[in-house]
Amino acid sequence: MTLAYSFHEIDASMLAEVGGKAANLGQLTRAGLPVPPGGCLSTEAYGLVAAGLDELIARAPAGELAARARELLLAAPVPESVRKAVAGIYPGGAVAVRSSATAEDLPHASFAGQQDTYLNVVGEDAVVEAVRRCWASLWTDRAVAYREANGIDHGAVRLAVVIQRMVDSAVAGVMFTANPVTGRRHEAVIDASPGLGEAVVSGAVNPDRFVVHEGEILERHAGDKRMAIRSLPGGGTEREELDHDGFCLTDAQVLELAALGRRVEDHYGAPQDTEWAIDDGGTLWLTQARPITTLYPLPAHRAEGLRAYFSFNVAQGVFGPLTPLGLSGLKLVSSGMSAMFGFRVADRFAGASPITDSGGRLWIDITPALRSRVGRAVLPRMLSVGEARAGVIFERLTERPEFSVTQHSRRPFLRRIGRFARRMHVPSRVRLALTNPERAIALSKRIGAELDARLGIAATATPLERLDHAERVLHAIPPVIASIMPMALTGYGMLGLASRLSGMTLSQLQDVLRSVPNNPTTEMDLELWHLATRIEPFPDVPVAELVAAYHAGTLPQREQIAAFLDTYGHRGVAEIDLGVPRWSDDPTHIIGVLANYLRMDTTGPTPDVLFARGAAEAQALIDRAAARAGRVKGRVVRFALGRARTLVGLREVPKYYIVVTLTAVRRSMAVVGEHLASLGLLETADDVYFLTLPEIRSAVNGAEPDLWRALVAERRASYAQERRRRHVPRMLLSDGTEPEALAVAAAEGDLVGTPASAGTVTGPARVVLDPLGAHLEPGEILVCPSTDPGWTPLFLTAGGLVMEMGGAMSHGAVVAREYGIPAVVGVPDATHRIATGEVITVDGATGTVTLPRGADDRAAAGTVALP
């Protein structure tokens, strides 16, 4: 048992013995960086005084655990062996005594400030007492809550304590080697103030701020620096009032700090959050370094120079990460789409050339569009209807010299579009939609039937045959999408024509698209509501018990629910991901929604009544628009709006068929997973979703049998970590910059987004980050990051919708309009700035969300920073 180490004895492999902070200080010391000398009391010492904690963790009520654990540690005697170990590393004089937990300063969770530090501690007895208090600080309420939020087992965390020579600093502060607000890499942000760095770290002072990039100071902001924390001669610290004008660092010192930060980042290979101090003699010391855990990981770009990426996940309403098999499947789909446009793909499993991934999410390289005259004209219009805020960001990026136009001619684009239109029979599909919409609808259904036939595979198929089949159908699905989209887009074209002829804006005609037919998603939602009207109320027990009864065959309503799942069981939340369970795999969400419906007060209009009312109101609006256009034009307006109502529901059909395809592939891969698990290559059949298609083929062929279990375990951990990420950029540059964070001004008092569904509603907000198990009372306003069809059962009871992502034609907006729910989308950071239970007002016509008085602090004017 080793109770203490000097920094020179510590390396990166000793996390379990010395904790994150000490492991970093040991690495930095061994790398020759200017770290004040010191040592570390190991986690073995903590273990000697923490006897009884395991039993306490197992038995103490959750609300009492932190206080009782602190009480136990503060009361436990410090063994003589630990006192001797402290004496062995205490250098005499003033030291800093700092907590170093085994779950601290890690790449995925910094735990910054969660445990305690004691400064200017003098004398062995005082050091021992500070050590005891550091041990107890592992169990502060904030540290316990942080561990629970990050999924870290309390019993697995132990604490070491750093004892380090105190730097009596003239100036100190913190430095991020990447900009924590904009995300830009290699841009040092330095906060500095006179005295000890505690004043800056604790937020007790407004420091000077400097921003440095590539050896150039880009920004200088002088703080008021009204206070400094100073060391006292006999130990401890005091606060001193200051009247400090000017900057506390010279330009030379700022550049020296930035150079030190670059050395630290180069050593770790990742951006770092550091603490530093400059003593009275002008010597610069590095007192701490930890990873910056809030930065979004950079996409793996395939081209040189600055690139701009748009989040495919945001466009699809899937906020969380995709499984590795989900990413692999979508990349293969993108290769099929690229081939459809005549672009050759070198490796179809790598995806189309603009596609890359990062953080378990897909990104599209939009740099070619930024540098093209046609791209600058077309893409903002596309984004304005699907992801409006991204369109604004795109326009802003066109002003940057790095994205100046290099492709001026429109001819290459027009030639490709022309060839694509002929190959996909676009003119004939548009003509069919206009002249005979019933046949267009029938064609879309026939395409679905042909797809179903193509998806069939014999139960006796071998794993390799299943892989071959999966790869074929995934690569072939894009033409199915392309064959239906012209008919749906014709409907929107007719809406635009009616707007021009009637003199009414698209916003004024918005209600024409309420309760449209031929939309498989709204048909599904209404069928679910009708199911709720046909079955008896569930027993008043938790949803988990209802699900268990369903699987056991003892739920009285099981046959009716199973019939619904036979038709719609391929759907689910984040359904574009091959690795995510469908409702047929896990009916928890559907049974929970049904339980919610069955509790509803049905004295008011029911969803089916509201849907019928919406259709009647749409027809009345068509009559008004036709009358406004006049006798001749009015006939055209009536025709156009009738076609729009008939056709726009087809917008959801391509997505529906994609999900049908993905579900068929998922089920086939489940069989392959069972095969690999039976061979011992995977622990469970579900592990197959954490491998890519080429990796599954390698495993089936017997390659590297010892690799797959470890690889799956690593990816499951990364996936779980990314699921906890609360912020995903809409757009991201290859240097890490999030363009939206550069200058997104929030409206004072109100939140501003994109109008999505007209109407005004006031009601209590319900912030939902994951629809699984979510309960939405009738009339509550759903506030969420984004939505896909798996969310829409919640819409039937929602009084309104506020969404962080999306535009006027995004999925959530379309469904909200069809249900007549006032909706505002593209509201930055809405899930943070609105609290569950707050009574808010949603104005779907103006795109504003009004917060209650007292909530203005969350919506204060200024730059919206990354959380």
GIPE-V150747 format. One record per residue. N is the residue number from 1. PSI is psi in whole degrees, 0 to 359 (NA if undefined). Layout:
# GIPE-V150747
N&PSI ; N&PSI
This chain:
# GIPE-V150747
1&120 ; 2&120 ; 3&343 ; 4&149 ; 5&149 ; 6&161 ; 7&325 ; 8&342 ; 9&356 ; 10&134 ; 11&180 ; 12&340 ; 13&358 ; 14&30 ; 15&318 ; 16&332 ; 17&327 ; 18&356 ; 19&172 ; 20&315 ; 21&312 ; 22&323 ; 23&319 ; 24&316 ; 25&324 ; 26&314 ; 27&314 ; 28&321 ; 29&313 ; 30&338 ; 31&359 ; 32&15 ; 33&156 ; 34&76 ; 35&130 ; 36&138 ; 37&155 ; 38&193 ; 39&188 ; 40&131 ; 41&123 ; 42&172 ; 43&340 ; 44&323 ; 45&318 ; 46&318 ; 47&328 ; 48&331 ; 49&352 ; 50&17 ; 51&136 ; 52&349 ; 53&323 ; 54&317 ; 55&321 ; 56&317 ; 57&320 ; 58&329 ; 59&337 ; 60&138 ; 61&147 ; 62&320 ; 63&346 ; 64&351 ; 65&311 ; 66&310 ; 67&319 ; 68&326 ; 69&318 ; 70&317 ; 71&318 ; 72&314 ; 73&323 ; 74&336 ; 75&341 ; 76&136 ; 77&147 ; 78&118 ; 79&153 ; 80&324 ; 81&326 ; 82&320 ; 83&319 ; 84&322 ; 85&320 ; 86&315 ; 87&327 ; 88&333 ; 89&356 ; 90&118 ; 91&0 ; 92&160 ; 93&204 ; 94&135 ; 95&162 ; 96&131 ; 97&118 ; 98&135 ; 99&145 ; 100&92 ; 101&155 ; 102&339 ; 103&72 ; 104&146 ; 105&41 ; 106&161 ; 107&331 ; 108&349 ; 109&110 ; 110&330 ; 111&26 ; 112&126 ; 113&7 ; 114&329 ; 115&170 ; 116&156 ; 117&141 ; 118&126 ; 119&151 ; 120&51 ; 121&128 ; 122&128 ; 123&145 ; 124&316 ; 125&319 ; 126&324 ; 127&316 ; 128&317 ; 129&322 ; 130&323 ; 131&314 ; 132&318 ; 133&328 ; 134&316 ; 135&313 ; 136&330 ; 137&348 ; 138&344 ; 139&27 ; 140&159 ; 141&321 ; 142&323 ; 143&320 ; 144&315 ; 145&321 ; 146&317 ; 147&317 ; 148&321 ; 149&332 ; 150&10 ; 151&35 ; 152&128 ; 153&125 ; 154&318 ; 155&342 ; 156&354 ; 157&134 ; 158&166 ; 159&130 ; 160&169 ; 161&125 ; 162&134 ; 163&112 ; 164&139 ; 165&134 ; 166&133 ; 167&115 ; 168&87 ; 169&143 ; 170&322 ; 171&143 ; 172&170 ; 173&205 ; 174&158 ; 175&127 ; 176&131 ; 177&356 ; 178&150 ; 179&115 ; 180&346 ; 181&308 ; 182&341 ; 183&356 ; 184&127 ; 185&157 ; 186&27 ; 187&102 ; 188&134 ; 189&120 ; 190&126 ; 191&131 ; 192&146 ; 193&153 ; 194&152 ; 195&201 ; 196&152 ; 197&346 ; 198&327 ; 199&322 ; 200&313 ; 201&320 ; 202&351 ; 203&20 ; 204&354 ; 205&151 ; 206&103 ; 207&170 ; 208&146 ; 209&136 ; 210&142 ; 211&126 ; 212&133 ; 213&129 ; 214&44 ; 215&11 ; 216&132 ; 217&111 ; 218&326 ; 219&145 ; 220&124 ; 221&121 ; 222&126 ; 223&168 ; 224&334 ; 225&55 ; 226&352 ; 227&149 ; 228&147 ; 229&125 ; 230&153 ; 231&143 ; 232&148 ; 233&321 ; 234&6 ; 235&155 ; 236&182 ; 237&164 ; 238&160 ; 239&135 ; 240&128 ; 241&141 ; 242&155 ; 243&81 ; 244&116 ; 245&157 ; 246&193 ; 247&149 ; 248&354 ; 249&143 ; 250&164 ; 251&323 ; 252&319 ; 253&322 ; 254&314 ; 255&326 ; 256&319 ; 257&315 ; 258&322 ; 259&321 ; 260&317 ; 261&320 ; 262&323 ; 263&318 ; 264&316 ; 265&318 ; 266&324 ; 267&316 ; 268&341 ; 269&21 ; 270&154 ; 271&145 ; 272&149 ; 273&113 ; 274&158 ; 275&144 ; 276&165 ; 277&146 ; 278&122 ; 279&179 ; 280&335 ; 281&0 ; 282&7 ; 283&133 ; 284&128 ; 285&145 ; 286&116 ; 287&349 ; 288&151 ; 289&137 ; 290&156 ; 291&148 ; 292&108 ; 293&350 ; 294&349 ; 295&139 ; 296&134 ; 297&147 ; 298&139 ; 299&149 ; 300&94 ; 301&151 ; 302&0 ; 303&161 ; 304&163 ; 305&176 ; 306&130 ; 307&155 ; 308&134 ; 309&143 ; 310&139 ; 311&116 ; 312&323 ; 313&316 ; 314&317 ; 315&329 ; 316&2 ; 317&23 ; 318&102 ; 319&323 ; 320&178 ; 321&163 ; 322&152 ; 323&160 ; 324&321 ; 325&325 ; 326&315 ; 327&316 ; 328&317 ; 329&317 ; 330&327 ; 331&321 ; 332&320 ; 333&317 ; 334&328 ; 335&319 ; 336&322 ; 337&320 ; 338&318 ; 339&326 ; 340&329 ; 341&2 ; 342&14 ; 343&127 ; 344&141 ; 345&122 ; 346&317 ; 347&106 ; 348&336 ; 349&342 ; 350&345 ; 351&173 ; 352&153 ; 353&328 ; 354&352 ; 355&134 ; 356&177 ; 357&157 ; 358&136 ; 359&28 ; 360&16 ; 361&153 ; 362&144 ; 363&145 ; 364&124 ; 365&110 ; 366&12 ; 367&317 ; 368&324 ; 369&322 ; 370&328 ; 371&10 ; 372&140 ; 373&317 ; 374&316 ; 375&319 ; 376&334 ; 377&323 ; 378&312 ; 379&318 ; 380&325 ; 381&321 ; 382&317 ; 383&329 ; 384&332 ; 385&338 ; 386&326 ; 387&82 ; 388&317 ; 389&326 ; 390&326 ; 391&320 ; 392&318 ; 393&319 ; 394&313 ; 395&321 ; 396&323 ; 397&332 ; 398&343 ; 399&350 ; 400&138 ; 401&334 ; 402&340 ; 403&34 ; 404&155 ; 405&128 ; 406&344 ; 407&102 ; 408&331 ; 409&143 ; 410&349 ; 411&314 ; 412&319 ; 413&313 ; 414&322 ; 415&316 ; 416&318 ; 417&320 ; 418&313 ; 419&319 ; 420&315 ; 421&319 ; 422&316 ; 423&324 ; 424&8 ; 425&39 ; 426&313 ; 427&317 ; 428&326 ; 429&320 ; 430&317 ; 431&319 ; 432&317 ; 433&324 ; 434&321 ; 435&331 ; 436&75 ; 437&330 ; 438&319 ; 439&326 ; 440&318 ; 441&316 ; 442&322 ; 443&317 ; 444&323 ; 445&323 ; 446&322 ; 447&320 ; 448&319 ; 449&319 ; 450&323 ; 451&315 ; 452&318 ; 453&322 ; 454&333 ; 455&345 ; 456&143 ; 457&142 ; 458&143 ; 459&337 ; 460&2 ; 461&142 ; 462&163 ; 463&320 ; 464&323 ; 465&323 ; 466&321 ; 467&315 ; 468&314 ; 469&316 ; 470&316 ; 471&323 ; 472&311 ; 473&327 ; 474&321 ; 475&336 ; 476&354 ; 477&329 ; 478&318 ; 479&331 ; 480&316 ; 481&312 ; 482&331 ; 483&340 ; 484&326 ; 485&322 ; 486&326 ; 487&320 ; 488&317 ; 489&332 ; 490&322 ; 491&316 ; 492&326 ; 493&321 ; 494&324 ; 495&317 ; 496&321 ; 497&316 ; 498&323 ; 499&316 ; 500&317 ; 501&327 ; 502&343 ; 503&8 ; 504&142 ; 505&162 ; 506&326 ; 507&321 ; 508&333 ; 509&4 ; 510&320 ; 511&351 ; 512&332 ; 513&12 ; 514&139 ; 515&43 ; 516&150 ; 517&176 ; 518&21 ; 519&112 ; 520&334 ; 521&314 ; 522&327 ; 523&319 ; 524&314 ; 525&317 ; 526&325 ; 527&324 ; 528&320 ; 529&316 ; 530&324 ; 531&318 ; 532&332 ; 533&346 ; 534&347 ; 535&160 ; 536&153 ; 537&146 ; 538&157 ; 539&151 ; 540&73 ; 541&164 ; 542&152 ; 543&324 ; 544&323 ; 545&323 ; 546&319 ; 547&317 ; 548&319 ; 549&323 ; 550&310 ; 551&326 ; 552&351 ; 553&15 ; 554&358 ; 555&122 ; 556&327 ; 557&15 ; 558&318 ; 559&318 ; 560&319 ; 561&318 ; 562&324 ; 563&320 ; 564&317 ; 565&334 ; 566&327 ; 567&318 ; 568&11 ; 569&348 ; 570&350 ; 571&168 ; 572&177 ; 573&137 ; 574&44 ; 575&349 ; 576&354 ; 577&117 ; 578&333 ; 579&0 ; 580&134 ; 581&144 ; 582&169 ; 583&327 ; 584&332 ; 585&318 ; 586&102 ; 587&15 ; 588&314 ; 589&314 ; 590&317 ; 591&323 ; 592&319 ; 593&317 ; 594&318 ; 595&323 ; 596&314 ; 597&319 ; 598&343 ; 599&353 ; 600&147 ; 601&113 ; 602&21 ; 603&335 ; 604&182 ; 605&134 ; 606&164 ; 607&322 ; 608&325 ; 609&317 ; 610&322 ; 611&316 ; 612&321 ; 613&320 ; 614&321 ; 615&320 ; 616&319 ; 617&325 ; 618&318 ; 619&322 ; 620&323 ; 621&323 ; 622&317 ; 623&317 ; 624&319 ; 625&320 ; 626&320 ; 627&321 ; 628&328 ; 629&343 ; 630&175 ; 631&310 ; 632&305 ; 633&329 ; 634&324 ; 635&320 ; 636&319 ; 637&315 ; 638&317 ; 639&311 ; 640&316 ; 641&328 ; 642&316 ; 643&320 ; 644&312 ; 645&323 ; 646&325 ; 647&330 ; 648&338 ; 649&338 ; 650&348 ; 651&325 ; 652&347 ; 653&315 ; 654&315 ; 655&319 ; 656&314 ; 657&326 ; 658&315 ; 659&323 ; 660&315 ; 661&313 ; 662&323 ; 663&319 ; 664&317 ; 665&319 ; 666&314 ; 667&322 ; 668&320 ; 669&333 ; 670&321 ; 671&318 ; 672&320 ; 673&320 ; 674&322 ; 675&313 ; 676&324 ; 677&323 ; 678&333 ; 679&354 ; 680&6 ; 681&331 ; 682&152 ; 683&317 ; 684&162 ; 685&326 ; 686&345 ; 687&341 ; 688&335 ; 689&354 ; 690&20 ; 691&156 ; 692&168 ; 693&313 ; 694&324 ; 695&321 ; 696&319 ; 697&318 ; 698&318 ; 699&317 ; 700&324 ; 701&359 ; 702&11 ; 703&140 ; 704&63 ; 705&338 ; 706&357 ; 707&321 ; 708&320 ; 709&314 ; 710&321 ; 711&318 ; 712&317 ; 713&318 ; 714&317 ; 715&326 ; 716&320 ; 717&317 ; 718&321 ; 719&316 ; 720&321 ; 721&315 ; 722&331 ; 723&337 ; 724&351 ; 725&128 ; 726&349 ; 727&126 ; 728&126 ; 729&151 ; 730&315 ; 731&155 ; 732&137 ; 733&159 ; 734&347 ; 735&9 ; 736&349 ; 737&133 ; 738&106 ; 739&325 ; 740&332 ; 741&351 ; 742&317 ; 743&70 ; 744&106 ; 745&130 ; 746&142 ; 747&140 ; 748&124 ; 749&305 ; 750&156 ; 751&140 ; 752&131 ; 753&212 ; 754&129 ; 755&132 ; 756&326 ; 757&119 ; 758&156 ; 759&160 ; 760&136 ; 761&141 ; 762&130 ; 763&175 ; 764&139 ; 765&148 ; 766&107 ; 767&121 ; 768&120 ; 769&337 ; 770&124 ; 771&344 ; 772&117 ; 773&1 ; 774&144 ; 775&123 ; 776&115 ; 777&147 ; 778&132 ; 779&346 ; 780&150 ; 781&119 ; 782&123 ; 783&119 ; 784&165 ; 785&313 ; 786&173 ; 787&155 ; 788&182 ; 789&336 ; 790&342 ; 791&339 ; 792&336 ; 793&334 ; 794&335 ; 795&334 ; 796&337 ; 797&355 ; 798&141 ; 799&340 ; 800&173 ; 801&133 ; 802&126 ; 803&137 ; 804&326 ; 805&173 ; 806&167 ; 807&191 ; 808&337 ; 809&13 ; 810&165 ; 811&311 ; 812&321 ; 813&317 ; 814&312 ; 815&321 ; 816&318 ; 817&318 ; 818&330 ; 819&357 ; 820&29 ; 821&123 ; 822&134 ; 823&141 ; 824&129 ; 825&170 ; 826&37 ; 827&110 ; 828&130 ; 829&29 ; 830&323 ; 831&344 ; 832&328 ; 833&354 ; 834&135 ; 835&144 ; 836&133 ; 837&339 ; 838&137 ; 839&114 ; 840&162 ; 841&126 ; 842&120 ; 843&100 ; 844&351 ; 845&322 ; 846&347 ; 847&31 ; 848&149 ; 849&118 ; 850&126 ; 851&159 ; 852&161 ; 853&142 ; 854&346 ; 855&6 ; 856&334 ; 857&323 ; 858&338 ; 859&24 ; 860&150 ; 861&147 ; 862&189 ; 863&132 ; 864&116 ; 865&160 ; 866&142 ; 867&NA
